[in-house]
């Protein structure tokens, strides 16, 4: 039985060493820039008005936050009366081609964001806990009120020119807030705080759909005294990447030349240079250093994890570069197909469009008769 125990202990040593290495050494934040999840370049959008109160509240919150985004022009609800006609499209979560065509004419190239809250239910729960002294005498009673919001919403992004659904997102959140008091029943939690948490999730989802976003990962940076790794770590903490790179590079060169040195420390010095390159936005160079570090110390899990992250960063950058070279879906360009104006269409086509809008309830009878008379007068 003893040999088996020895084998198990030996197998666990590398994992234990990696665990303590992660705890004992500082970490470096590395940013990875992603393209929008839709993969499309979008600079103009409009929010379709919502009908139910919860959807209206979310739409207003999104509009207020999106208006602060410098890279996105938001067509305000009040700017275009035609957006009011988009209410049933937002409520039903469907796309009306005729309505989208009108929006394209009125707004130009734009994407339409529809917001529909399916559920926004608050659940309140009360509890209490008694505290007693050593003799069992009651000393205090703590009362707790817990409020949970069951929030579900659907988001849909539509090309305002073609009516094509570009993407959909579902928000499913259950934020919780608790308040406690040992002086009687506490004041109930502020429900607005819970709504704001759910709205923040929705905003983050919308921004990732429409705009580039940054992901932050953490990479372990070894601060051993060998090969001046501790000095470079100090510069890394101060965000002096250029100075850290010089020290890490000289330390890695020294480690490579030190054939008699401890393999663990030599590998760490080379690995550290890869982390610096990664933090400087050069994951391709980092991959080379991580691979070299693994040649020296093949079982290092930290090195393997860093290599995977750098490889993923290279793939993400390639996708981002393709996004950067793509055309803006909402730009005013001569080459972009645009809906033809009413004057360029035949009276028969205009009458057919008018008939469809009226049958769908998007025009009142008076509006229908007035516009029909105008078309017939042009014959």
C-alpha positions as CSV (number, residue, x, y, z in Angstrom):
1,X,0.0,0.0,0.0
2,X,2.9,2.3,0.8
3,X,4.2,2.5,-2.9
4,X,0.8,3.6,-4.0
5,X,0.6,6.3,-1.4
6,X,4.1,7.5,-2.5
7,X,3.0,7.5,-6.1
8,X,-0.1,9.6,-5.4
9,X,1.9,12.1,-3.3
10,X,4.5,12.4,-6.1
11,X,1.8,13.0,-8.7
12,X,0.2,15.7,-6.5
13,X,3.5,17.6,-6.1
14,X,3.4,19.5,-9.4
15,X,-0.2,20.6,-8.9
16,X,0.6,21.7,-5.3
17,X,3.6,23.6,-6.6
18,X,1.5,25.4,-9.2
19,X,-1.1,26.3,-6.6
20,X,1.4,27.9,-4.3
21,X,3.2,29.6,-7.2
22,X,-0.1,31.3,-8.2
23,X,-0.6,32.5,-4.6
24,X,3.0,33.6,-3.9
25,X,3.6,35.6,-7.1
26,X,2.0,38.8,-8.4
27,X,-0.3,38.8,-11.5
28,X,-0.3,41.1,-14.5
29,X,-3.5,42.3,-16.2
30,X,-3.5,41.7,-20.0
31,X,-6.1,43.2,-22.2
32,X,-7.6,41.4,-25.2
33,X,-9.6,43.6,-27.6
34,X,-12.6,41.8,-29.2
35,X,-14.7,42.8,-32.2
36,X,-18.5,43.2,-31.7
37,X,-20.2,39.9,-31.2
38,X,-22.3,40.6,-34.3
39,X,-19.0,41.0,-36.2
40,X,-20.5,44.1,-38.0
41,X,-19.3,47.7,-38.0
42,X,-22.2,49.8,-36.8
43,X,-22.1,53.5,-35.9
44,X,-25.8,54.5,-36.0
45,X,-28.7,52.9,-34.2
46,X,-32.3,53.7,-33.1
47,X,-34.3,52.3,-30.2
48,X,-37.8,51.2,-31.1
49,X,-40.3,52.5,-28.5
50,X,-41.7,49.8,-26.2
51,X,-45.2,49.4,-25.0
52,X,-45.3,47.8,-21.6
53,X,-44.0,49.9,-18.7
54,X,-41.1,47.5,-17.8
55,X,-39.9,47.5,-21.4
56,X,-40.2,51.3,-21.6
57,X,-38.1,51.7,-18.4
58,X,-35.4,49.4,-19.8
59,X,-35.4,51.1,-23.2
60,X,-35.1,54.5,-21.6
61,X,-32.2,53.3,-19.4
62,X,-30.4,51.9,-22.4
63,X,-30.9,55.0,-24.4
64,X,-29.5,57.2,-21.6
65,X,-26.4,54.9,-21.4
66,X,-25.9,54.5,-25.1
67,X,-26.0,58.2,-25.7
68,X,-22.8,58.5,-23.8
69,X,-21.0,56.1,-26.2
70,X,-18.7,58.2,-28.4
71,X,-18.5,55.5,-31.1
72,X,-22.3,55.1,-31.5
73,X,-24.8,57.7,-32.8
74,X,-28.2,57.1,-31.2
75,X,-31.2,58.4,-33.0
76,X,-33.4,59.6,-30.2
77,X,-37.0,58.5,-30.0
78,X,-38.3,62.0,-30.3
79,X,-36.3,62.8,-33.4
80,X,-38.4,60.6,-35.8
81,X,-42.2,60.3,-35.5
82,X,-42.0,57.1,-37.5
83,X,-40.4,55.2,-34.7
84,X,-43.7,55.3,-32.9
85,X,-45.0,52.9,-35.6
86,X,-42.3,50.4,-34.5
87,X,-44.1,49.7,-31.3
88,X,-45.8,46.4,-32.3
89,X,-42.6,45.2,-33.9
90,X,-40.8,45.7,-30.5
91,X,-43.7,44.2,-28.5
92,X,-44.1,41.1,-30.7
93,X,-40.4,40.7,-31.4
94,X,-41.2,40.4,-35.1
95,X,-39.9,42.3,-38.2
96,X,-42.4,44.2,-40.4
97,X,-40.6,44.7,-43.8
98,X,-42.8,47.6,-44.8
99,X,-42.2,49.4,-41.6
100,X,-38.5,48.7,-41.8
101,X,-38.5,50.2,-45.4
102,X,-40.1,53.3,-44.1
103,X,-37.6,53.6,-41.2
104,X,-34.8,53.2,-43.7
105,X,-36.2,56.1,-45.8
106,X,-36.6,58.3,-42.8
107,X,-33.4,57.5,-40.9
108,X,-31.0,56.4,-43.6
109,X,-28.7,53.5,-42.8
110,X,-29.4,52.5,-39.2
111,X,-29.9,49.4,-37.0
112,X,-33.0,49.2,-34.9
113,X,-32.8,47.8,-31.4
114,X,-36.1,46.3,-30.0
115,X,-36.4,45.8,-26.3
116,X,-39.1,43.6,-24.7
117,X,-39.2,42.7,-21.0
118,X,-41.0,39.4,-20.5
119,X,-40.8,39.3,-16.7
120,X,-39.8,41.7,-13.9
121,X,-41.1,40.1,-10.8
122,X,-40.0,41.0,-7.3
123,X,-40.0,38.3,-4.5
124,X,-39.7,39.4,-0.9
125,X,-38.6,37.1,1.9
126,X,-38.3,37.7,5.7
127,X,-36.2,35.8,8.1
128,X,-34.9,36.2,11.7
129,X,-32.1,34.8,13.7
130,X,-31.8,34.7,17.5
131,X,-28.5,35.2,19.4
132,X,-28.2,33.8,22.9
133,X,-25.6,34.0,25.6
134,X,-23.8,31.0,27.2
135,X,-26.7,30.6,29.6
136,X,-29.2,30.4,26.7
137,X,-30.7,33.8,27.4
138,X,-31.9,35.7,24.3
139,X,-29.6,38.7,23.7
140,X,-30.7,39.9,20.2
141,X,-32.8,39.0,17.2
142,X,-31.6,39.9,13.8
143,X,-34.3,40.5,11.2
144,X,-33.4,40.2,7.5
145,X,-35.4,41.2,4.4
146,X,-34.3,39.8,1.1
147,X,-35.6,40.9,-2.3
148,X,-35.0,39.0,-5.5
149,X,-35.8,40.3,-9.0
150,X,-36.7,37.6,-11.6
151,X,-35.8,39.6,-14.7
152,X,-36.2,38.3,-18.3
153,X,-35.8,40.4,-21.4
154,X,-35.3,39.9,-25.2
155,X,-33.2,42.1,-27.3
156,X,-33.2,42.1,-31.1
157,X,-31.0,44.0,-33.6
158,X,-32.4,44.6,-37.0
159,X,-30.9,46.2,-40.2
160,X,-33.1,49.2,-40.7
161,X,-32.5,49.2,-44.4
162,X,-33.1,45.5,-45.3
163,X,-35.2,44.3,-42.3
164,X,-32.7,41.5,-41.7
165,X,-32.4,40.3,-38.1
166,X,-28.7,40.7,-37.3
167,X,-28.7,39.3,-33.8
168,X,-30.8,38.4,-30.8
169,X,-29.9,38.3,-27.1
170,X,-31.7,37.0,-24.0
171,X,-31.2,38.5,-20.6
172,X,-31.9,36.2,-17.7
173,X,-30.9,37.7,-14.3
174,X,-31.9,37.2,-10.7
175,X,-30.1,40.0,-8.7
176,X,-30.6,39.8,-4.9
177,X,-30.4,42.5,-2.2
178,X,-30.7,41.9,1.6
179,X,-30.9,44.2,4.5
180,X,-30.6,43.3,8.2
181,X,-31.3,44.9,11.5
182,X,-31.3,43.9,15.2
183,X,-33.6,46.8,16.1
184,X,-36.8,45.5,14.6
185,X,-38.0,45.0,11.1
186,X,-35.5,46.8,8.7
187,X,-36.5,49.1,5.8
188,X,-37.2,47.0,2.7
189,X,-34.3,47.0,0.1
190,X,-34.5,49.5,-2.7
191,X,-36.0,47.8,-5.7
192,X,-34.4,50.4,-8.0
193,X,-31.0,48.9,-7.1
194,X,-32.1,45.5,-8.4
195,X,-33.5,47.0,-11.6
196,X,-30.3,48.9,-12.2
197,X,-28.3,45.7,-11.8
198,X,-30.4,43.9,-14.4
199,X,-30.3,47.0,-16.7
200,X,-26.5,47.1,-16.4
201,X,-26.3,43.4,-17.6
202,X,-28.6,44.4,-20.6
203,X,-26.4,47.4,-21.5
204,X,-23.3,45.3,-21.3
205,X,-24.9,42.7,-23.7
206,X,-26.0,45.4,-26.1
207,X,-22.5,47.1,-26.2
208,X,-20.8,43.7,-26.8
209,X,-23.2,43.1,-29.7
210,X,-22.7,46.4,-31.4
211,X,-19.2,47.7,-30.4
212,X,-15.7,46.4,-29.8
213,X,-15.1,45.4,-26.2
214,X,-12.1,44.6,-24.0
215,X,-11.5,41.5,-22.0
216,X,-9.0,41.5,-19.1
217,X,-7.1,38.4,-18.2
218,X,-4.5,37.9,-15.5
219,X,-1.1,36.3,-16.0
220,X,1.2,35.2,-13.2
221,X,4.5,37.1,-13.2
222,X,7.3,35.5,-11.2
223,X,9.3,37.8,-8.8
224,X,12.2,35.6,-7.9
225,X,15.5,37.4,-7.2
226,X,17.3,35.3,-9.8
227,X,17.9,36.9,-13.2
228,X,16.5,40.2,-11.8
229,X,12.9,39.0,-12.0
230,X,12.0,40.8,-8.8
231,X,13.3,44.1,-10.3
232,X,11.3,43.6,-13.5
233,X,8.2,42.7,-11.4
234,X,8.5,46.1,-9.6
235,X,8.4,47.9,-12.9
236,X,5.5,45.8,-14.1
237,X,3.5,46.9,-11.0
238,X,4.2,50.5,-11.9
239,X,3.0,49.9,-15.5
240,X,6.5,50.6,-16.8
241,X,6.3,47.9,-19.5
242,X,9.2,49.3,-21.5
243,X,11.6,49.3,-18.5
244,X,10.3,45.9,-17.5
245,X,10.9,44.5,-21.0
246,X,14.5,45.6,-20.9
247,X,15.1,43.9,-17.6
248,X,13.1,40.8,-18.5
249,X,14.9,40.5,-21.8
250,X,18.4,40.7,-20.2
251,X,17.3,38.2,-17.5
252,X,16.0,35.8,-20.1
253,X,19.3,36.0,-22.1
254,X,21.3,35.4,-18.9
255,X,19.0,32.4,-18.0
256,X,19.4,30.9,-21.4
257,X,23.2,31.1,-21.1
258,X,23.3,29.7,-17.6
259,X,23.3,26.0,-18.4
260,X,24.1,25.1,-14.8
261,X,21.3,27.2,-13.4
262,X,18.1,25.7,-11.8
263,X,15.7,24.8,-14.6
264,X,12.7,26.2,-12.7
265,X,14.2,29.6,-12.4
266,X,15.6,29.6,-16.0
267,X,12.2,28.7,-17.4
268,X,10.5,31.4,-15.3
269,X,12.8,34.1,-16.6
270,X,12.0,33.2,-20.2
271,X,8.3,32.9,-19.4
272,X,8.3,36.4,-17.7
273,X,9.6,37.9,-21.0
274,X,6.6,36.4,-22.7
275,X,4.2,37.9,-20.1
276,X,5.8,41.3,-20.7
277,X,5.3,40.9,-24.5
278,X,1.7,39.8,-23.9
279,X,1.0,42.9,-21.7
280,X,2.5,45.1,-24.4
281,X,0.0,43.8,-27.0
282,X,2.3,41.3,-28.8
283,X,0.8,37.8,-28.1
284,X,2.6,36.4,-31.1
285,X,6.0,37.1,-29.5
286,X,4.6,35.8,-26.1
287,X,3.8,32.5,-27.7
288,X,7.4,31.9,-28.7
289,X,8.6,32.7,-25.1
290,X,6.0,30.5,-23.5
291,X,6.9,27.6,-25.8
292,X,10.6,28.0,-25.0
293,X,9.8,28.1,-21.3
294,X,7.9,24.8,-21.6
295,X,10.9,23.2,-23.4
296,X,12.9,23.9,-20.3
297,X,10.1,23.0,-17.8
298,X,7.5,20.8,-19.7
299,X,5.1,20.2,-16.8
300,X,4.6,23.8,-15.8
301,X,0.8,24.3,-15.8
302,X,1.1,28.1,-15.5
303,X,3.1,28.2,-18.7
304,X,0.6,26.0,-20.5
305,X,-2.3,28.2,-19.4
306,X,-0.5,31.3,-20.6
307,X,0.3,29.7,-23.9
308,X,-3.4,28.9,-24.5
309,X,-4.4,32.5,-23.6
310,X,-1.8,34.0,-26.0
311,X,-2.9,31.7,-28.8
312,X,-6.5,32.7,-28.2
313,X,-5.5,36.3,-28.2
314,X,-3.8,35.9,-31.6
315,X,-7.1,34.4,-33.0
316,X,-9.2,37.2,-31.5
317,X,-6.8,39.8,-33.0
318,X,-7.2,38.2,-36.5
319,X,-11.0,38.4,-36.1
320,X,-10.7,42.0,-34.9
321,X,-8.5,43.0,-37.8
322,X,-11.0,41.6,-40.3
323,X,-13.7,43.6,-38.5
324,X,-11.6,46.8,-38.8
325,X,-11.3,46.3,-42.5
326,X,-15.0,45.7,-43.1
327,X,-17.4,48.4,-44.2
328,X,-19.7,50.3,-41.8
329,X,-23.2,48.8,-42.1
330,X,-24.7,52.2,-41.2
331,X,-22.4,54.5,-43.1
332,X,-23.8,56.9,-45.7
333,X,-22.0,55.5,-48.8
334,X,-22.8,55.7,-52.5
335,X,-22.2,51.9,-52.9
336,X,-24.7,50.9,-50.2
337,X,-28.1,49.7,-51.5
338,X,-30.7,52.1,-50.3
339,X,-34.5,51.8,-50.5
340,X,-35.9,53.6,-53.5
341,X,-37.9,56.8,-52.9
342,X,-41.7,57.0,-53.4
343,X,-41.1,59.1,-56.5
344,X,-38.9,56.3,-58.1
345,X,-41.6,53.7,-57.5
346,X,-44.6,53.1,-59.7
347,X,-48.1,54.2,-58.4
348,X,-49.1,50.5,-58.4
349,X,-46.2,49.6,-56.0
350,X,-47.0,52.5,-53.8
351,X,-50.7,51.6,-53.6
352,X,-49.8,48.0,-52.7
353,X,-47.5,49.1,-49.9
354,X,-50.2,51.5,-48.6
355,X,-52.7,48.7,-48.7
356,X,-50.5,46.4,-46.6
357,X,-49.8,49.0,-44.0
358,X,-53.5,49.8,-43.6
359,X,-54.4,46.1,-43.3
360,X,-51.7,45.7,-40.6
361,X,-53.2,48.5,-38.6
362,X,-50.2,50.8,-39.0
363,X,-52.3,53.5,-40.7
364,X,-55.6,55.0,-39.6
365,X,-58.4,55.0,-42.1
366,X,-58.1,58.8,-42.6
367,X,-54.4,58.5,-43.2
368,X,-55.0,55.6,-45.7
369,X,-57.6,57.6,-47.6
370,X,-55.5,60.7,-47.7
371,X,-52.3,59.0,-49.0
372,X,-54.3,56.9,-51.5
373,X,-55.9,60.1,-52.9
374,X,-52.4,61.6,-53.3
375,X,-51.1,58.6,-55.2
376,X,-54.1,58.5,-57.5
377,X,-53.8,62.2,-58.2
378,X,-50.2,61.6,-59.4
379,X,-51.5,59.2,-62.2
